[in-house]
Amino acid sequence: MQEKLQSLPRNSASTPLHRCCFLTGRPRANYRDFGLSRHILREMVYACLLPSATRSSW
């Protein structure tokens, strides 16, 4: 069984190893709903490119 598993290619898994940002490829701080990292999401909200997101005001 172990020999069969080792003979498979490294990237043969059907699920991705990490969720990455769609634009930058950043592996951390991603929002699943948008597929973007927090940096890009914030820039897009400030530029009014995401109609469903709103800025918070204190």
TORZA-520340 format. One line per field, with one value per atom (N, C-alpha, C, O, CB): residue number from 1; residue in one letter; atom name; x, y, z. Coordinates in steps of 0.001 Angstrom, whole numbers, plus 500000, padded with zeros to 6 digits. Glycine has a CB too. Layout:
resi c(NUM_...)
resn c(a_...)
name c(CA_...)
c1 c(X_...)
c2 c(Y_...)
c3 c(Z_...)
//
This chain:
resi c(1_1_1_1_1_2_2_2_2_2_3_3_3_3_3_4_4_4_4_4_5_5_5_5_5_6_6_6_6_6_7_7_7_7_7_8_8_8_8_8_9_9_9_9_9_10_10_10_10_10_11_11_11_11_11_12_12_12_12_12_13_13_13_13_13_14_14_14_14_14_15_15_15_15_15_16_16_16_16_16_17_17_17_17_17_18_18_18_18_18_19_19_19_19_19_20_20_20_20_20_21_21_21_21_21_22_22_22_22_22_23_23_23_23_23_24_24_24_24_24_25_25_25_25_25_26_26_26_26_26_27_27_27_27_27_28_28_28_28_28_29_29_29_29_29_30_30_30_30_30_31_31_31_31_31_32_32_32_32_32_33_33_33_33_33_34_34_34_34_34_35_35_35_35_35_36_36_36_36_36_37_37_37_37_37_38_38_38_38_38_39_39_39_39_39_40_40_40_40_40_41_41_41_41_41_42_42_42_42_42_43_43_43_43_43_44_44_44_44_44_45_45_45_45_45_46_46_46_46_46_47_47_47_47_47_48_48_48_48_48_49_49_49_49_49_50_50_50_50_50_51_51_51_51_51_52_52_52_52_52_53_53_53_53_53_54_54_54_54_54_55_55_55_55_55_56_56_56_56_56_57_57_57_57_57_58_58_58_58_58)
resn c(m_m_m_m_m_q_q_q_q_q_e_e_e_e_e_k_k_k_k_k_l_l_l_l_l_q_q_q_q_q_s_s_s_s_s_l_l_l_l_l_p_p_p_p_p_r_r_r_r_r_n_n_n_n_n_s_s_s_s_s_a_a_a_a_a_s_s_s_s_s_t_t_t_t_t_p_p_p_p_p_l_l_l_l_l_h_h_h_h_h_r_r_r_r_r_c_c_c_c_c_c_c_c_c_c_f_f_f_f_f_l_l_l_l_l_t_t_t_t_t_g_g_g_g_g_r_r_r_r_r_p_p_p_p_p_r_r_r_r_r_a_a_a_a_a_n_n_n_n_n_y_y_y_y_y_r_r_r_r_r_d_d_d_d_d_f_f_f_f_f_g_g_g_g_g_l_l_l_l_l_s_s_s_s_s_r_r_r_r_r_h_h_h_h_h_i_i_i_i_i_l_l_l_l_l_r_r_r_r_r_e_e_e_e_e_m_m_m_m_m_v_v_v_v_v_y_y_y_y_y_a_a_a_a_a_c_c_c_c_c_l_l_l_l_l_l_l_l_l_l_p_p_p_p_p_s_s_s_s_s_a_a_a_a_a_t_t_t_t_t_r_r_r_r_r_s_s_s_s_s_s_s_s_s_s_w_w_w_w_w)
name c(N_CA_C_O_CB_N_CA_C_O_CB_N_CA_C_O_CB_N_CA_C_O_CB_N_CA_C_O_CB_N_CA_C_O_CB_N_CA_C_O_CB_N_CA_C_O_CB_N_CA_C_O_CB_N_CA_C_O_CB_N_CA_C_O_CB_N_CA_C_O_CB_N_CA_C_O_CB_N_CA_C_O_CB_N_CA_C_O_CB_N_CA_C_O_CB_N_CA_C_O_CB_N_CA_C_O_CB_N_CA_C_O_CB_N_CA_C_O_CB_N_CA_C_O_CB_N_CA_C_O_CB_N_CA_C_O_CB_N_CA_C_O_CB_N_CA_C_O_CB_N_CA_C_O_CB_N_CA_C_O_CB_N_CA_C_O_CB_N_CA_C_O_CB_N_CA_C_O_CB_N_CA_C_O_CB_N_CA_C_O_CB_N_CA_C_O_CB_N_CA_C_O_CB_N_CA_C_O_CB_N_CA_C_O_CB_N_CA_C_O_CB_N_CA_C_O_CB_N_CA_C_O_CB_N_CA_C_O_CB_N_CA_C_O_CB_N_CA_C_O_CB_N_CA_C_O_CB_N_CA_C_O_CB_N_CA_C_O_CB_N_CA_C_O_CB_N_CA_C_O_CB_N_CA_C_O_CB_N_CA_C_O_CB_N_CA_C_O_CB_N_CA_C_O_CB_N_CA_C_O_CB_N_CA_C_O_CB_N_CA_C_O_CB_N_CA_C_O_CB_N_CA_C_O_CB_N_CA_C_O_CB_N_CA_C_O_CB)
c1 c(500818_500000_500871_500596_499064_501903_502774_503521_503746_503765_503905_504582_503659_504106_505088_502365_501405_501243_501176_500041_501181_501036_502273_502156_500776_503444_504669_504862_505572_505862_504239_504397_503519_503730_504064_502541_501686_502460_503372_500441_502105_502759_502423_501413_502354_503259_503083_501818_501172_504264_501445_500294_499064_498277_500622_498888_497757_496521_495487_498145_496605_495453_494381_494694_495865_493114_492030_491714_491118_490793_492094_491825_493085_494192_491339_492936_494126_494771_494096_493766_496057_496769_496463_496300_498276_496384_496103_495120_495087_497405_494333_493526_494381_494898_492189_494530_495360_494515_493454_496539_495005_494342_494324_495307_495051_493199_493028_493965_494444_491587_494231_495050_496528_497393_494533_496819_498213_498839_500064_498309_498031_498573_498948_499608_499762_498539_498857_498140_496927_498453_498865_498248_497505_496773_499283_497681_497047_496069_496111_498104_495185_494203_493330_493232_494913_492697_491817_490366_490035_492146_489510_488076_487489_487649_487414_486815_486281_485217_485132_485713_484399_483310_483827_483213_482453_484946_485470_486666_486939_485858_487383_488586_489764_490689_488303_489717_490755_491383_490771_490176_492609_493245_492706_492044_494783_492986_492421_492952_492241_492711_494187_494751_494013_493611_496247_493841_493183_491707_491140_493352_491082_489672_489454_488499_489165_490319_490185_490355_489610_491210_491337_491541_490339_489954_492796_489742_488601_487357_486555_488318_487186_486044_486194_485217_485913_487404_487624_487404_486975_489026_487697_487499_486075_485769_488499_485198_483794_483671_482786_483056_484547_484500_483709_483376_485903_483407_482609_481286_481256_483371_480199_478939_478339_477551_477950_478691_478075_478804_478281_478043_479975_480754_480627_480557_482256_480601_480532_481667_482132_479165_482103_483132_482508_481354_483869_483259_482765_483221_484330_483242_482368_482734_482603_481653_481839_483538_483540_482919_482829_484927)
c2 c(498812_500000_501265_502217_499991_501260_502424_502659_503806_502254_501584_501725_502344_503138_500366_501985_502571_504071_504863_501861_504453_505869_506658_507786_506043_506084_506790_506893_507780_506095_505997_506044_507125_507479_504684_507650_508709_510020_510263_508892_510869_512185_513027_512795_512929_513997_514808_515637_515804_515713_516161_517042_516318_516910_518221_515077_514322_514417_513832_512874_515137_515281_516114_517069_515928_515752_516471_517798_518675_515613_517964_519209_520068_519533_518925_521385_522238_522211_521998_523680_522424_522388_523628_523523_522274_524790_526035_526857_526784_526837_527627_528635_529868_530384_528943_530339_531511_532623_532385_531165_533819_534982_534829_534401_536303_535182_535046_535973_535610_535331_537158_538131_538063_538085_539513_537981_538069_536721_536599_538955_535709_534412_534320_533365_534103_535296_535296_534133_533995_536650_533291_532105_532344_531468_531082_533511_533757_534913_535729_534043_534962_536048_536182_537263_537374_535085_535094_535025_534384_533933_535687_535617_534643_534822_537021_533620_532587_533115_532676_531464_534058_534572_535263_535174_535540_535941_536717_536053_536317_538095_535197_534583_535542_535363_534055_536569_537598_537714_537362_538959_538212_538470_539765_540536_538535_539999_541165_542468_543473_541100_542475_543697_544093_545245_543512_543143_543417_543714_544583_542236_542998_543230_544657_545317_542219_545129_546484_547529_548507_546722_547316_548255_548287_549356_547886_547131_547071_547696_548310_545628_547546_548167_549685_550399_547647_550186_551629_552208_553354_551955_551418_551885_551626_551895_551208_551103_550800_549787_549913_552079_548788_547753_546528_545672_547341_546440_545333_545897_546514_544568_545702_546319_545737_546410_546185_544510_543895_544261_544011_542384_544834_545152_546649_547486_544753_546952_548353_548636_547746_548673_549868_550288_550558_550976_551532_550324_550641_552030_552447_549603_552743_554077_554100_553549_555181_554724_554745_555981_556178_554622)
c3 c(500000_500000_500000_499270_501206_500810_500898_499588_499201_502043_498903_497616_496571_495743_497130_496602_495665_495921_494981_495777_497197_497526_497115_496636_499023_497295_496950_495438_494963_497577_494683_493230_492587_491427_492629_493326_492796_492692_493483_493682_491722_491663_492875_493539_490394_493163_494369_494339_495373_494556_493184_493082_492547_491807_492195_492898_492370_493259_492935_492195_494365_495249_494558_493846_496594_494768_494110_494789_494164_494075_496042_496757_496771_496838_498206_496708_496747_498129_499136_496362_498165_499437_500280_501496_499195_499651_500360_499547_498318_500622_500243_499558_499428_500419_500322_498220_497976_497377_496798_497046_497529_496944_495432_494826_497358_494832_493393_492622_491547_493010_493155_492443_492816_491940_492707_494113_494546_494872_494865_495742_495156_495534_496994_497404_494704_497790_499224_499904_499753_499887_500652_501231_502538_502997_501453_503143_504445_504364_503443_505515_505355_505499_504260_503680_505776_503854_502696_503135_504133_501758_502383_502601_501592_500385_502482_502081_501201_500257_499110_502018_500728_499897_498638_497575_500699_498765_497643_496975_495804_498109_497696_497142_497084_496292_495765_497938_497931_499314_500322_497486_499343_500631_501208_500513_500488_502464_503139_502572_502574_504620_502086_501513_500238_500074_501221_499353_498085_498309_497646_497123_499241_499533_500028_499617_500574_500893_501422_500320_500264_502533_499447_498342_497409_496935_497556_497140_496235_496859_496155_495842_498178_498851_498840_498611_500303_499084_499055_497666_497531_499530_496625_495252_494756_493594_494323_495632_495304_494170_493324_494925_494143_493114_493559_492739_492733_494853_495380_495887_496952_496520_495157_495560_496840_497505_494452_497196_498369_499662_500748_498206_499573_500775_501085_500185_500587_502377_502805_503767_504479_503466_503781_504716_506070_506161_504202_507095_508425_508813_508477_509455_509519_509988_511506_512061_509327_512158_513626_514129_515340_514180)
//
